[in-house]
Every structure is written in structure tokens, then in C-alpha cells.
Amino acid sequence: MKVAIVEDEKLAVDRLKMLLKEYDKEVEIVGCLESIEEAINYLRRHPHPDLLLLDIHLSDGHCFEVFKQVQYSGPVIFTTAYDQYALDAFKIFSVDYILKPVTLEALAAAMNKLQLMTASFTRADLRLLRPPTQNDNFKKRFLGKIGPRLFYIDVSDISFFQAENKVVFLIDKEGNKFLVDHTMEGLELILDPKEFFRLNRKFIVRINAIQQVKPYYNNRLRLDVKGNSQSDEMVISRDRVAAFKLWADA
């Protein structure tokens, strides 16, 4: 897990680093940021971490300003000496709100809670739990390729994305298959999570393209989707069924 710490007190930073390593030696601390400005610049220029450990009072203001400036969709654990900001904190996708001094017991409980949540939900699913903001700027169209020809495909015409041997294809509602220059993980970050859902490692489907959902063996589900004339079956893995039902019923 990659963690970024946003904290302006060196002793508090050192303590969090020590506790994180005590909790799990495999945790990778990718950044220690001291201010709102540093946090904004980091999140704009680097891949987002798996978790933010975030103090509320920083040298240049309250940390909530970060989320007004950056479209961050990942989980946050707040660490603070004040308890009056808990309501504001949970308007963000907050896993926990820990009062200082942070103890190993409190941090471990928060990290265990995060592990349980991410066992059932992907990063894109977690974005569904965050209230929508005006800063959400999802992909509206894609550049696809068939042989030497290039095409623009509007998101409304997409049926699903399919990964084949480390290559990703976009399939439209007519069944046309376009090569796109994206990874499945990258697509999860730029597609509207209300419109698209990742069924498994191979498929991401658009909700309006789903024609039918059928029970499948071993407590899984199988989808009939527009444009899918291939032999590959669109099956939702068992550990994704609950998340799919939540998404489809949103």
C-alpha cells in the first residue's frame, strides 16, 4: 500500500511513519507533505496514493481546501488534535478520524477497516461513496483505432472495454472493436463510476449497454451486453457481485 502523509509537525510525521511500519512493514510512504500547497502540488503531479494520512490544521489553513483544488477519489484517514471537524471530514471519503496523539491501536483499527472495505470495492467503487463535486471531469470521448484508421467514439456510444493480452479494446453498441491507448486500471480513474463498472480483470461495462443479468453458477452473475457477439462470457466474479448490485441500484 502506498501512503502519503500530510502533516506539518515533524514529530507527528516521524510517529506516523514508525506506526505505519509497525503495522505493516510493506507499507510504502510515498510522500511527507507539510502544507496545503505542497499536498495540492503533489497530488496534481504524481499518481495518487492508496491512502492519505491527513492532519486537519496545517500551517497554511484547513486541509479541506486540498479537496476543493484536486480531484482526489481515494480514502483518507484524518489525524487531528480537534474533534469539531468530524462532520466535515466525513463529507470526504474518510475511513477514520483519529485524535492525537495517534496510537498504534487506533491506527491499526483504521487500517484494518480500510482493508475490509477495499476487499469488496475497487478504487472506482470508492468514488461512488464520495459526494459528487463540480471538479469531477470524466472522459467524454475516446480516440480508437482500427488498422491504420482513427475514430472518435463518444462515451454514450460505448458498450464495454475488454482487455486481451495486455491490450485494451473499446467495443461500441454496434459491436465495432477499437484499439485504445489505455490500461484497465487507468480507465477506472477517468470513467464516470456511475456509468461504468469493472466486472473482473477483463471487462468494464457501461450501464446502458446491459440488456440482461442472469444468475450463474457458483453465486456469480452473467451479463448480456450490447455489442458482445464474442464467445467470451461477461461474468461478474463472486467477490464483485455485492458491489455490482450496489452500483446497478444507485
Number of C-alpha atoms within 10 A of each C-alpha: 11 14 20 22 23 24 27 19 12 11 10 17 19 13 14 21 18 13 18 20 13 13 16 12 10 11 14 16 16 16 15 20 19 19 21 25 17 14 23 20 15 17 17 14 8 9 9 18 19 16 20 21 20 22 28 22 18 17 14 12 13 14 23 17 14 19 16 13 15 16 17 22 22 19 22 24 22 24 24 20 13 14 12 9 13 16 10 10 19 15 12 18 19 19 20 22 24 20 15 15 13 16 14 16 11 16 20 16 13 18 19 14 13 18 12 10 13 14 10 14 18 16 16 22 22 17 21 18 13 17 9 9 10 7 12 13 11 13 13 12 13 17 14 19 17 12 8 5 8 13 12 11 17 13 17 14 15 25 25 26 25 18 16 10 6 8 13 20 22 24 23 22 17 13 16 14 19 23 19 17 15 14 15 19 13 10 19 19 15 14 19 20 20 15 15 24 23 24 22 15 12 17 20 22 23 23 18 15 22 15 10 10 14 10 12 14 9 8 11 15 19 17 20 16 21 21 18 21 11 8 6 8 13 20 22 23 18 16 15 19 17 13 17 19 10 11 17 12 6 8
